[in-house]
């Protein structure tokens, strides 16, 4: 029994010490990420206030033909902008969105070979009745993230019932874009994303070691506690109570991060969990005497495949190009859909829906919108409680530490000699997995370990 007690004590000392170092590294960035994340939670209401007059119209009983609407948008768009795609909402009160982006001089004749996540351009669509009049020199493809838009994109909003232009909005000027950049890289360049990823990596360590410290005396906070005991019990309870949400938020954040995201995607692909990809080389077959599909005909064919979703239509870029169809709303993950259509017959050359998604793809399709609070008020409420809980955990943790710390000392628990062997194979395997999956953790851990050794040496000298 003494041996078991000594083993548990040694593990607790290690977990406590690692937990402290993780908090030291993560806390400054975690506070910033949490505060900016709480701001991002209110994005739907803020954007409704700012852009509701553009995005919503009186319920439409009968919409004008899509060809006429796109022609109106093309006539109103700047000459140096190429038509990218059209978004047709599922609800009758949604405005039509016609998206343009700056023209690119060098075309890519194989643009239609790229997989989902790259936008095809179609500039010479002014008439829009016959999408074969394509100005390829002005419509080179632009890379974008899934559900994202090309750099410099501008959206024109039209009333589907009247064809009147409601206004335009540059994607980069949206509040959501500003809030996202503030949250992910503090309004700095891509090179600053490492800060939030470093925080998320060490917060994952905080979560794991915190649960490990709480587990032996798991229970509800007891009444009548004061001082450090009060903070300790509520700190542990808050951290564990929010543990599942914390895991989802951290995991989804790391999934689309720069370095850890690459590792996760590599493992995803090795495990056969990559999302389905549209085959390369799909081409339309022109039939002599047949006209290409109009916008309206393409919409009707797309609606037959996905009747309930908001649709994003990307036109063909060449005479043998294809129509690309996908959903435009992350809040509808189970309606996730992608298709390629022949530009003349409207026949489906490729389709992929929710059923074709891998387990990993389904998890991320739900987890990422949840992380962003896109599932409605309940999702926002959960994230608000989560954010406040994170702030409470950080503040209460440091309050406990300073109440415990002796003047002039760090007051970290001493780790007995050979205590690291007490962790066992399971914990060591988990630690190695975390280091492998989180490169910034791997890079920063040796620095933390060196500092810890210096602190341990000082503790021995003071003893």
C-alpha positions in Angstrom: 0.0 0.0 0.0 2.9 2.4 0.8 4.3 1.7 -2.6 1.0 2.6 -4.3 0.7 5.7 -2.2 4.3 6.7 -3.1 3.5 6.1 -6.8 0.4 8.3 -6.6 2.3 11.0 -4.7 5.1 11.0 -7.3 2.6 11.2 -10.1 0.7 14.1 -8.4 4.0 16.0 -8.0 4.8 15.6 -11.7 1.3 16.5 -12.8 1.2 19.6 -10.5 4.6 20.8 -11.8 3.7 20.2 -15.5 0.4 21.9 -14.9 2.1 24.9 -13.5 4.5 25.3 -16.4 1.8 24.8 -18.9 -0.2 27.6 -17.2 2.8 29.8 -17.2 3.4 29.4 -20.9 -0.3 29.4 -22.0 -1.9 32.0 -19.7 -1.0 35.3 -21.5 -2.0 33.9 -24.9 -5.0 32.1 -23.5 -6.4 35.2 -21.9 -6.0 37.0 -25.3 -7.6 34.1 -27.2 -10.4 33.8 -24.7 -11.3 37.6 -24.7 -11.1 37.8 -28.5 -13.1 34.6 -28.8 -15.8 36.0 -26.6 -16.0 39.0 -28.9 -16.3 36.6 -31.9 -19.2 34.8 -30.2 -21.4 37.9 -30.7 -20.5 38.0 -34.4 -24.0 36.9 -35.8 -25.9 39.6 -33.9 -23.3 42.3 -34.8 -23.3 41.3 -38.4 -27.1 41.2 -38.5 -27.1 44.8 -37.2 -24.4 45.9 -39.7 -25.4 44.0 -42.8 -29.0 42.9 -42.3 -30.2 45.5 -44.8 -28.0 43.9 -47.5 -28.5 40.2 -46.7 -32.3 40.1 -46.1 -35.2 41.1 -48.2 -39.0 40.9 -48.0 -40.1 37.3 -48.6 -39.9 36.6 -52.3 -42.9 35.0 -53.9 -41.5 34.8 -57.4 -37.8 35.4 -58.2 -36.6 36.8 -61.5 -34.6 34.4 -63.7 -31.1 34.0 -62.3 -29.6 35.0 -65.7 -31.2 38.4 -65.4 -30.1 38.8 -61.8 -26.5 37.9 -62.6 -26.5 40.2 -65.6 -27.6 43.1 -63.3 -24.8 42.3 -61.0 -22.2 42.1 -63.8 -23.4 45.5 -65.1 -22.9 47.0 -61.6 -19.5 45.4 -60.9 -16.3 47.2 -61.5 -14.6 46.4 -64.8 -11.5 45.0 -63.1 -13.5 42.4 -61.2 -14.2 38.9 -62.5 -17.3 36.9 -61.6 -16.5 34.1 -59.2 -19.7 32.5 -58.0 -23.3 33.0 -57.1 -24.9 32.1 -53.8 -28.7 31.4 -53.8 -30.2 31.1 -50.4 -32.6 28.4 -49.3 -35.0 30.8 -47.5 -37.3 33.2 -49.3 -36.0 36.3 -47.4 -32.3 35.9 -48.4 -30.8 38.3 -50.9 -28.9 36.9 -53.9 -25.2 37.1 -53.5 -23.0 37.5 -56.6 -19.3 37.4 -55.8 -16.5 39.0 -57.7 -12.8 39.1 -57.2 -9.9 41.0 -58.9 -8.9 39.7 -62.3 -5.7 37.7 -62.7 -3.6 38.1 -65.8 -2.3 34.5 -66.1 -4.9 31.9 -66.7 -4.7 28.2 -65.7 -6.2 26.1 -68.5 -6.6 23.2 -66.0 -8.3 25.2 -63.3 -11.3 22.8 -63.3 -9.0 20.0 -62.3 -8.5 21.4 -58.8 -10.4 19.9 -55.9 -12.9 21.5 -53.6 -11.6 24.6 -51.9 -10.4 26.4 -55.0 -12.6 29.0 -56.7 -13.1 29.0 -60.4 -13.6 32.3 -62.1 -15.8 33.3 -65.0 -15.3 36.9 -66.0 -17.0 37.1 -69.4 -20.5 36.3 -68.2 -22.1 39.7 -68.7 -25.0 38.3 -70.7 -25.1 35.2 -68.5 -27.5 33.4 -70.8 -24.8 31.3 -72.3 -21.8 30.6 -70.0 -19.5 29.9 -72.9 -18.5 33.6 -73.4 -15.6 33.3 -71.0 -12.8 35.7 -70.7 -10.1 33.3 -69.6 -7.4 35.8 -69.5 -9.3 37.7 -66.8 -10.4 34.6 -64.9 -7.5 32.7 -63.6 -8.3 30.5 -60.5 -7.7 31.7 -57.0 -7.0 29.4 -54.0 -9.3 29.7 -51.1 -10.2 27.7 -48.0 -13.3 25.7 -47.9 -16.3 28.0 -47.4 -13.9 30.9 -47.9 -13.6 33.5 -50.6 -10.6 34.7 -52.7 -8.5 37.6 -51.6 -10.1 40.9 -52.5 -13.5 39.4 -53.1 -16.5 41.7 -53.2 -20.1 40.6 -52.8 -23.0 42.3 -54.6 -26.4 41.8 -53.0 -29.5 41.8 -55.1 -33.2 41.6 -54.4 -34.3 38.4 -56.2 -37.8 39.7 -56.7 -36.9 43.0 -58.4 -33.3 42.6 -59.4 -32.4 45.9 -57.7 -28.8 46.2 -56.3 -29.0 46.5 -52.5 -25.4 47.3 -52.1 -21.9 45.7 -52.0 -19.5 44.6 -49.3 -15.8 43.7 -49.5 -15.1 40.4 -47.8 -12.0 41.8 -46.0 -14.1 44.6 -44.5 -16.6 42.4 -42.8 -16.7 42.4 -39.0 -16.4 38.6 -38.9 -13.2 38.8 -40.9 -11.8 41.4 -38.5 -12.9 39.4 -35.4 -11.4 36.2 -36.9 -8.1 37.8 -37.6 -8.0 39.3 -34.1 -8.7 36.0 -32.5 -6.4 33.9 -34.7 -3.4 36.2 -35.0 -4.1 39.5 -33.1 -4.6 41.4 -36.4 -1.0 40.5 -37.4 0.2 38.5 -40.4 0.1 34.8 -40.8 3.4 34.5 -39.0 1.7 35.4 -35.7 -0.6 32.4 -35.8 2.0 30.5 -33.8 1.1 32.4 -30.6 -2.5 31.1 -30.5 -1.3 27.6 -31.5 1.3 27.6 -28.8 -1.3 28.6 -26.2 -3.7 25.9 -27.5 -1.0 23.2 -27.3 -0.1 24.0 -23.7 -3.8 24.5 -22.8 -4.3 20.9 -23.9 -1.5 19.9 -21.5 -3.2 22.0 -18.8 -6.5 20.2 -19.4 -5.0 16.7 -19.3 -2.9 17.3 -16.2 -5.7 19.2 -14.5 -8.1 16.2 -14.9 -5.4 13.9 -13.7 -4.9 16.0 -10.5 -8.7 16.2 -9.9 -9.5 12.5 -10.5 -8.3 10.9 -7.2 -10.6 13.2 -5.2 -13.3 13.7 -7.8 -16.5 15.2 -6.4 -18.6 18.4 -6.2 -17.2 21.5 -4.4 -17.9 21.3 -0.7 -19.6 24.1 1.1 -18.0 26.1 3.9 -14.6 26.2 2.2 -12.6 29.4 2.4 -9.3 30.8 1.3 -7.1 28.6 -0.9 -9.3 25.5 -0.3 -12.3 27.3 -1.8 -10.4 28.4 -4.9 -8.8 24.9 -5.3 -12.2 23.1 -5.3 -13.9 25.5 -7.7 -10.9 25.8 -9.9 -10.9 22.0 -10.3 -14.6 21.7 -10.7 -14.8 24.5 -13.4 -11.9 23.0 -15.3 -13.4 19.5 -15.4 -17.0 20.6 -15.8 -16.0 22.4 -19.0 -13.6 19.6 -20.0 -15.6 18.2 -22.9 -16.2 21.6 -24.4 -12.5 22.5 -23.8 -11.5 19.4 -25.6 -13.7 20.2 -28.6 -12.6 23.8 -28.8 -8.9 23.0 -28.4 -9.0 20.0 -30.8 -10.9 21.9 -33.5 -8.6 24.9 -33.1 -5.5 22.8 -33.5 -7.1 21.0 -36.4 -7.0 24.1 -38.6 -3.8 25.6 -37.0 -0.7 25.8 -39.2 1.7 23.2 -37.6 -0.5 20.9 -35.6 -3.0 21.0 -38.4 -0.5 19.6 -40.8 0.2 16.7 -38.4 -3.5 16.0 -37.9 -4.2 16.1 -41.6 -1.3 13.7 -42.3 -2.6 11.2 -39.8 -6.1 11.7 -41.2 -4.9 10.8 -44.6 -2.9 7.8 -43.4 -6.0 6.5 -41.6 -8.1 6.7 -44.7 -10.2 9.6 -43.3 -9.5 12.2 -45.9 -12.6 13.8 -47.3 -13.9 12.7 -50.7 -12.3 14.6 -53.5 -13.8 15.6 -56.8 -11.9 13.6 -59.5 -9.5 15.6 -61.7 -10.1 15.8 -65.4 -13.9 16.2 -65.4 -15.0 17.8 -68.6 -18.3 18.8 -70.2 -19.3 17.1 -73.5 -20.6 19.5 -76.0 -23.3 18.1 -78.3 -23.4 19.6 -81.8 -26.2 22.1 -81.9 -26.8 22.2 -78.2 -26.5 25.3 -76.1 -24.8 25.5 -72.8 -26.9 25.7 -69.6 -28.1 29.1 -68.6 -27.7 30.2 -65.0 -31.4 29.4 -64.4 -31.1 25.9 -65.8 -28.0 25.2 -63.8 -29.8 26.3 -60.6 -32.8 24.1 -61.4 -30.5 21.1 -61.9 -28.6 21.9 -58.7 -31.9 22.3 -56.8 -32.9 18.8 -57.9 -29.8 17.4 -56.2 -29.9 19.6 -53.1 -33.4 21.0 -52.7 -33.1 22.3 -49.1 -29.6 23.9 -49.0 -28.2 27.3 -49.7 -26.3 26.7 -52.9 -23.0 28.1 -54.2 -22.8 27.9 -58.0 -19.4 28.3 -59.7 -19.7 28.5 -63.5 -17.4 26.8 -66.1 -14.3 28.6 -67.2 -14.0 27.2 -70.6 -16.1 25.5 -73.4 -15.5 22.1 -71.9 -15.5 23.3 -68.3 -18.0 22.1 -65.6 -20.4 23.7 -63.2 -19.4 23.3 -59.5 -22.1 23.2 -56.9 -21.7 23.2 -53.1 -23.5 24.3 -50.0 -22.8 27.8 -48.8 -23.8 27.5 -45.2 -21.7 25.9 -42.5 -24.7 25.8 -40.2 -26.1 22.9 -42.2 -23.4 20.3 -41.9 -25.7 17.4 -42.6 -26.7 19.0 -45.9 -23.0 19.2 -46.9 -23.0 18.6 -50.7 -20.6 19.0 -53.6 -21.3 18.2 -57.3 -19.9 18.7 -60.7 -22.4 19.1 -63.6 -22.0 18.9 -67.4 -22.3 22.4 -68.7 -24.6 21.3 -71.6 -26.7 18.5 -70.4 -26.8 19.3 -66.7 -25.9 15.6 -65.9 -24.2 15.0 -62.6 -20.5 14.1 -63.3 -19.7 13.8 -59.6 -21.7 14.1 -56.3 -20.7 13.8 -52.7 -23.0 14.3 -49.7 -23.0 13.8 -46.0 -23.2 10.0 -46.4 -19.9 10.0 -48.3 -18.1 12.0 -45.7 -15.6 10.1 -43.5 -16.0 10.0 -39.7 -13.3 12.6 -39.4 -14.9 14.8 -42.0 -18.3 14.6 -40.2 -16.6 15.4 -36.9 -14.9 18.5 -38.3 -18.0 19.6 -40.2 -19.8 19.8 -36.9 -16.9 20.7 -34.6 -15.5 23.7 -36.5 -18.9 25.6 -36.8 -19.5 24.8 -33.1 -16.1 26.3 -32.3 -17.2 29.5 -34.1 -20.7 29.6 -32.5 -22.5 29.2 -35.8 -25.3 26.8 -34.6 -27.4 29.5 -33.1 -28.1 31.0 -29.7 -27.5 27.8 -27.7 -24.1 27.4 -29.3 -23.2 31.0 -28.4 -24.4 30.5 -24.9 -22.2 27.4 -24.4 -19.2 29.3 -25.8 -19.9 32.3 -23.5 -20.0 30.0 -20.4 -16.9 28.2 -21.7 -15.0 31.5 -22.2 -16.0 32.8 -18.8 -15.0 29.4 -17.3 -11.6 29.6 -18.9 -11.0 33.1 -17.4 -12.2 31.9 -14.0 -9.9 28.8 -14.2 -6.9 30.9 -15.1 -7.5 33.6 -12.5 -8.4 31.1 -9.7 -5.4 29.0 -10.5 -3.0 31.9 -10.2 -4.7 33.1 -7.0 -4.2 29.7 -5.5 -0.6 29.7 -6.5 0.2 33.1 -5.0 -1.6 32.2 -1.8 0.6 29.1 -1.5 3.9 30.6 -2.7 6.4 31.6 -0.1 8.2 34.9 -0.4 11.3 34.7 -2.6 10.4 31.1 -3.8 8.5 29.5 -6.7 7.1 26.9 -4.2 6.7 24.2 -6.8 6.3 20.7 -5.4 9.4 18.6 -5.3 9.6 15.7 -7.6 11.2 12.6 -5.9 14.1 11.0 -7.6 13.0 8.4 -10.1 9.4 9.7 -10.0 9.2 9.9 -13.8 9.2 6.1 -13.9 6.0 6.2 -11.8 4.1 7.5 -14.8 4.0 4.2 -16.5 3.8 3.3 -20.2 0.3 4.7 -20.7 1.2 8.2 -19.6 4.5 8.2 -21.5 2.7 7.0 -24.7 0.2 9.9 -24.3 2.9 12.4 -23.7 4.8 11.3 -26.9 1.6 11.4 -28.9 1.0 15.0 -27.7 4.5 16.0 -28.7 4.2 14.3 -32.1 0.8 15.9 -32.8 1.6 19.4 -31.6 5.0 20.6 -33.1 5.0 23.8 -31.1 4.7 21.8 -27.9 7.6 19.7 -29.1 9.7 22.7 -29.8 8.9 24.6 -26.5 9.0 21.5 -24.2 12.8 21.3 -24.1 13.0 25.0 -23.1 10.5 24.4 -20.3 12.3 21.3 -19.2 15.6 23.2 -19.0 14.0 25.9 -16.9 12.4 23.3 -14.7 15.8 21.7 -14.1 17.3 25.1 -13.2 14.4 25.7 -10.7 14.9 22.2 -9.3 18.6 22.9 -8.8 17.8 26.1 -7.0 15.3 24.3 -4.7 17.9 21.8 -3.8 20.4 24.6 -3.0 17.8 26.4 -0.8 17.0 23.2 1.1 
